Amino acid sequence: VTGDELSSGRVRRTGARAAGGINGNVHGVERTGRTPAKPDAPCLPLTLKPRLYLTGWPCFVLSSRRLAAPALRLARQGVLQLLNGGVVRVSEGAVPGMSPAERPTLVSYRHTLRAVQILLALGEPLESLESTLGWILDLRRNWQNDDGGWAQCDTMITGSDLWGSSYAAGLLLWIISSEKSLSGVDRVIAKKKLRATVRYLEHQWAACKWAIGETSAAQNAPVIFHEVAESLAIARSPALSEVLQWLKQWITPAGTLSQDYYTLCKDTARASASIRMAYAFHVGGAPVDFWRPLFHAAIREFDSGAGMNSADVAFCLDLSEVSLNTVSAETKNRPLLDTPRPAID
């Protein structure tokens, strides 16, 4: 349930993908303030990274389908190891003037948020995550920036991070919705933070359609939407329908992706592009018949070695279960906006 990161190249204008590293103490999260990074600050060469995006989706799908229990136990152990001391630490890599004995690290908020998401999906007891959840919800710790977005790291790369913010939206929704959640006060704080996060996501959608660095909006928007669709739905955000309408421009009369879309996503295998788009329409509440041609296009390429990663395979598995299960079409296709959700107003 691991693999390479979703896409190549830079991911943030304010920083590269976060690096891997599990050692060190927890004092980096004890700070109650932080100097904001300049908008055009240079990126740090974070050369190692835990692949938690590609660990997350297989865990989410397999656990919800009650499949591959031994693999999920292994994934849980690995993520717990990463969350050493309650946070995921990343290596800065070598910088000029550094002693060979030094190993500078940052706290990756992005990877910490995803690690907690994964562990909660795998049934980790709240007690073991209570400190980390407390830091995430603590209004004094500035994991969340004033614009509603979430910082990528505790220092140096502190600008709002679209991927980290999408993970935060999913985690906050879990806190609000779960019967196993924390106190009522924590739910109130989580609602406040989720409202601010949704505003940030809406602003980023209006500004750049969720393009990041060299990754086009056409390539990035579907996978961000996988993470945030349900949060947009419970917030009654107009961005939910806006994203779906925007994605529909790439669908041909036959229900598959247009050549223009593949051109904009030149670094993405066709099978991957098809299944990611199908899953975006699925989480947005589109009828099965709408996304089925995309699903079938991906499946036809499944055995060709066409570059699918572990998240793509998880999407294939989930959609195959949706297509084959015996739930009524009315239940399967109920749009997210019509599904009862806890209000965050």
C-alpha positions in Angstrom: 0.0 0.0 0.0 2.8 2.4 -0.8 4.3 3.7 -4.0 5.6 6.8 -5.7 3.9 10.1 -5.1 0.9 11.1 -7.2 2.6 13.3 -9.7 6.1 14.4 -10.6 7.6 17.9 -10.4 7.0 20.6 -8.0 3.9 20.5 -5.9 3.9 23.9 -4.2 5.0 27.3 -5.3 6.2 27.8 -1.7 7.8 24.5 -1.2 8.6 21.1 -2.6 7.0 17.8 -1.5 7.7 17.0 2.1 10.4 14.6 3.0 10.6 11.4 5.0 12.0 11.0 8.4 10.7 9.6 11.7 13.2 10.5 14.3 13.5 13.5 16.6 11.6 15.0 19.5 8.2 16.7 19.5 9.3 20.2 20.5 8.8 21.6 17.0 5.0 21.7 17.6 5.3 23.4 20.9 5.6 26.8 19.3 2.6 29.1 19.7 3.6 31.5 16.9 5.4 31.5 13.5 6.8 34.0 11.2 4.9 33.7 7.9 6.9 32.8 4.9 7.3 35.4 2.1 5.0 34.5 -0.8 7.9 34.0 -3.2 10.3 32.4 -0.7 12.6 29.8 -2.4 11.8 26.1 -2.0 13.8 23.8 0.2 15.1 20.7 -1.4 13.1 18.1 0.7 14.5 15.1 -1.0 12.8 12.3 1.0 9.1 11.8 1.6 6.7 9.3 3.1 4.2 8.3 0.5 1.1 8.8 2.6 -1.2 9.9 -0.3 -0.6 6.5 -1.9 -0.9 4.7 1.4 -4.0 6.5 2.3 -6.4 5.6 -0.5 -5.7 1.9 -0.4 -6.3 2.0 3.4 -9.5 4.0 3.0 -11.0 1.7 0.4 -9.8 -1.7 1.7 -10.9 -0.9 5.3 -14.3 0.3 4.1 -14.7 -2.9 2.1 -13.2 -5.1 4.9 -10.5 -6.5 2.6 -6.8 -7.3 3.0 -6.7 -7.2 6.8 -3.1 -8.4 7.0 -1.9 -5.6 4.7 -3.8 -3.0 6.6 -2.2 -4.2 9.9 1.1 -3.7 8.3 0.2 -0.3 7.0 -1.0 0.7 10.5 2.3 -0.3 12.0 4.2 1.7 9.4 2.2 4.9 9.8 2.5 4.6 13.6 6.2 4.4 13.2 6.1 7.6 11.1 4.0 9.4 13.7 6.8 9.1 16.2 6.3 11.6 19.0 2.9 12.6 17.6 4.1 14.2 14.4 5.7 13.3 11.1 9.2 14.8 10.7 10.8 15.5 7.4 14.5 16.0 6.4 15.6 19.3 5.0 18.5 17.6 3.2 22.0 19.1 2.9 22.3 22.8 2.9 25.5 24.9 2.5 27.7 25.1 5.6 26.0 22.1 7.3 28.1 19.8 9.5 28.1 16.2 8.4 26.8 15.3 11.8 23.7 17.5 11.5 20.3 16.2 10.4 18.0 19.2 10.4 14.3 18.3 10.4 10.9 20.0 10.0 7.5 19.0 11.3 5.4 18.2 8.3 1.8 19.2 9.1 0.7 17.9 5.7 2.0 14.4 6.4 0.9 14.5 10.1 -2.7 15.3 9.0 -2.7 12.4 6.5 -1.1 10.0 9.0 -3.9 10.7 11.5 -6.5 10.3 8.8 -5.2 6.9 7.9 -5.0 5.7 11.5 -8.5 6.8 12.2 -9.8 5.0 9.1 -8.0 1.9 10.4 -9.6 2.1 13.8 -6.8 3.4 15.8 -8.0 4.2 19.4 -8.5 8.0 19.9 -6.5 7.8 23.1 -3.3 7.1 21.1 -3.9 10.1 18.9 -5.3 12.5 21.5 -2.1 14.7 21.7 -1.9 15.1 18.0 -5.6 15.9 17.6 -5.2 18.4 20.4 -2.4 20.2 18.6 -4.3 20.2 15.3 -7.3 21.8 17.0 -5.4 24.2 19.3 -6.1 27.7 18.0 -2.8 29.0 19.4 -0.5 26.7 17.4 -1.0 28.2 14.0 -1.1 25.0 12.0 -3.9 26.8 10.1 -3.0 30.1 8.5 -5.1 33.3 8.6 -6.4 32.6 5.1 -7.9 29.3 6.2 -5.2 27.2 4.5 -3.0 24.8 6.5 0.8 25.3 6.6 2.9 22.6 5.0 5.6 22.6 7.8 6.2 24.2 11.2 9.1 26.4 9.9 10.6 27.5 6.6 7.7 26.2 4.4 4.8 27.8 6.2 2.6 29.1 3.4 -0.8 27.6 3.0 -0.6 24.2 1.3 -3.5 23.0 -0.9 -2.8 19.3 -0.4 -2.4 19.7 3.4 -5.5 21.7 3.5 -7.4 19.0 1.6 -6.3 16.5 4.2 -7.3 18.8 7.0 -10.8 19.1 5.5 -11.3 15.4 5.6 -9.9 15.0 9.1 -12.0 17.8 10.5 -15.1 16.3 8.9 -14.3 13.0 10.7 -14.0 14.9 14.0 -17.4 16.6 13.4 -19.2 13.4 12.2 -17.7 10.5 14.2 -19.5 9.1 17.2 -16.0 8.4 18.5 -15.0 12.0 18.3 -13.6 14.2 21.1 -15.5 16.6 23.3 -18.3 19.0 22.3 -15.8 21.8 22.6 -13.5 20.1 20.1 -16.4 19.6 17.7 -17.2 23.4 17.8 -13.5 24.2 17.1 -13.4 21.6 14.3 -16.5 23.2 12.7 -14.9 26.7 12.9 -11.7 25.4 11.3 -13.5 23.5 8.6 -15.5 26.6 7.6 -12.2 28.5 7.3 -10.6 25.6 5.3 -13.6 25.5 2.9 -13.2 29.2 2.4 -9.6 28.7 1.5 -10.5 25.9 -0.9 -13.1 28.1 -2.5 -10.6 30.9 -3.0 -8.0 28.6 -4.5 -10.6 27.2 -6.8 -11.6 30.6 -8.0 -8.0 31.8 -8.3 -6.4 28.8 -10.1 -8.8 25.9 -10.3 -6.5 24.0 -7.9 -3.5 24.1 -10.2 -0.2 23.7 -8.3 3.1 24.7 -9.7 3.7 22.9 -12.9 0.8 20.6 -12.4 -2.2 21.8 -14.4 -5.7 22.3 -13.0 -7.0 19.6 -15.4 -4.6 17.1 -13.8 -4.8 18.3 -10.1 -8.5 19.3 -9.7 -9.9 15.7 -9.8 -7.6 14.3 -7.2 -8.1 17.3 -4.8 -11.8 16.9 -5.3 -11.6 13.3 -4.1 -10.3 14.7 -0.8 -12.7 17.6 -0.3 -16.0 16.8 -2.0 -17.8 15.7 1.1 -16.5 18.7 3.1 -17.7 21.0 0.3 -21.1 19.2 0.4 -21.8 19.6 4.1 -20.7 23.3 3.9 -23.2 23.8 1.1 -20.3 25.3 -0.9 -21.1 26.4 -4.5 -17.6 25.1 -5.3 -19.0 21.5 -5.3 -21.2 22.0 -8.3 -18.7 24.4 -9.9 -16.0 21.8 -9.9 -18.3 19.1 -11.3 -19.5 21.4 -14.1 -15.9 22.3 -14.9 -14.8 18.7 -15.1 -17.7 17.8 -17.4 -16.1 20.0 -20.2 -13.5 17.2 -20.7 -16.1 14.4 -21.2 -16.9 13.4 -24.8 -20.3 12.4 -26.0 -19.2 8.8 -25.6 -18.5 9.4 -21.9 -14.7 9.2 -22.1 -12.0 11.8 -21.8 -11.2 14.1 -24.6 -7.9 14.3 -26.4 -7.5 17.9 -25.1 -7.6 16.6 -21.6 -4.9 14.0 -22.2 -2.8 16.8 -23.8 -3.1 18.9 -20.6 -2.2 15.8 -18.5 0.8 14.6 -20.6 2.6 13.1 -17.6 -0.5 11.0 -16.5 -1.2 7.6 -18.0 -4.5 7.4 -19.8 -5.8 4.7 -17.5 -4.9 6.8 -14.4 -6.6 9.9 -15.9 -9.8 8.0 -16.6 -10.1 6.4 -13.2 -9.3 9.6 -11.4 -12.0 11.4 -13.3 -14.5 8.6 -12.8 -13.8 8.7 -9.0 -14.2 12.5 -9.0 -17.7 12.2 -10.4 -18.5 9.3 -8.1 -17.6 11.3 -4.9 -19.5 14.2 -6.4 -22.7 12.1 -6.5 -23.0 11.5 -10.3 -25.0 8.5 -11.4 -23.1 5.3 -12.1 -24.1 5.4 -15.7 -22.4 8.8 -16.1 -18.9 7.6 -14.9 -19.1 4.0 -16.1 -17.5 4.7 -19.5 -14.6 6.3 -17.8 -14.3 3.3 -15.4 -14.4 0.9 -18.3 -11.8 2.8 -20.2 -9.5 2.5 -17.2 -10.1 -1.2 -16.7 -9.3 -1.9 -20.4 -5.9 -0.5 -19.7 -5.5 -2.1 -16.3 -3.3 -5.0 -17.4 -1.1 -3.0 -19.8 1.3 -1.7 -17.2 0.2 1.8 -18.1 1.4 3.5 -15.0 -1.4 3.2 -12.5 -0.3 3.9 -8.9 -1.8 2.3 -5.7 -4.4 5.1 -5.3 -5.6 4.5 -8.9 -6.0 0.8 -8.2 -7.9 1.6 -5.0 -10.3 3.8 -7.1 -10.7 0.9 -9.5 -11.6 -1.5 -6.7 -14.0 0.9 -5.0 -15.9 1.7 -8.3 -16.0 -2.0 -9.2 -17.7 -2.7 -5.9 -20.1 0.2 -6.4 -21.0 -1.1 -9.9 -21.6 -4.7 -8.7 -23.2 -4.3 -5.4 -26.9 -4.9 -4.8 -27.8 -1.5 -3.3 -30.6 0.2 -5.1 -29.7 2.7 -7.8 -31.5 5.4 -5.8 -29.3 4.8 -2.8 -26.1 4.4 -4.8 -26.6 7.6 -6.8 -27.8 9.9 -4.1 -25.9 13.2 -4.6 -23.8 14.3 -1.7 -25.9 17.5 -1.3 -29.0 15.4 -0.6 -27.3 13.1 2.0 -27.9 14.1 5.6 -24.7 15.6 7.1 -23.9 17.4 10.4 -24.3 21.1 9.8 -21.2 23.3 10.2 -23.1 26.7 10.0 
